Amino acid sequence: MLSTLLPFMLFAFVASITPGPTNILVLSNSARYGIKAALPIILGACAGAAGLVLVVGSGVGQSLTQAPKLQAVMQWAGVAWLSYLAWKIYRAPPQGVEVDASQKPLGLMGAAGLQVVNPKTWMMALAVVSVFAGNGVERQSQVIYLSLVFFLISIPCLGVWALLGAGSARVLGSGLAMQRLNRGMALLLLSATWLSVWI
């Protein structure tokens, strides 16, 4: 396991820091609601992704590779959900940094649930288990260990995206500028979502 730890940490860093639906949602939510509101989203997304590694490592990944129709249903459910979130972000009214209390950010459970329908997270979990978990009696303990390491690495990575969002809110203080940022993030989210289907 130690021989694969450094390569796995690098993999986890790249998988967590590169743009994808979750990163874009963290950036957009922290820009709109502040960095404090992004913290539950970060924790939920990281816990959800680490949990998915556990689930896939416990045998669900093997089952999914043998059920292409179920894979397709999950993929299209994810595309629909992420497209809906992109639409909500795109349609958000112009507002400055002040938060409208009637509107709520995604939240911990929403971010954790998002990982279940996020194609990038499933691909990451399948890659983690197939490449780094190994075989034999220690496989399950390795999967647990990999899940924990992934969780710990992904938190600061998504934190960077939250800081970028909060920083952009300070720079783009006007309501119109924030609406433009939201629309740009919505289009990026939509692009990332639909590209995952075609690539």
Secondary structure, 3 states (H helix, E strand, C coil): CHHHHHHHHHHHHHHHHCCCHHHHHHHHHHHHHCHHHHHHHHHHHHHHHHHHHHHHHHHHHHHHHCCHHHHHHHHHHHHHHHHHHHHHHHCCCCCCCCCCCCCCCCCHHHHHHHHHHCHHHHHHHHHHHHHHCCCCCCHHHHHHHHHHHHHHHHHHHHHHHHHHHHHHHHHCCCHHHHHHHHHHHHHHHHHHHHHHHHC
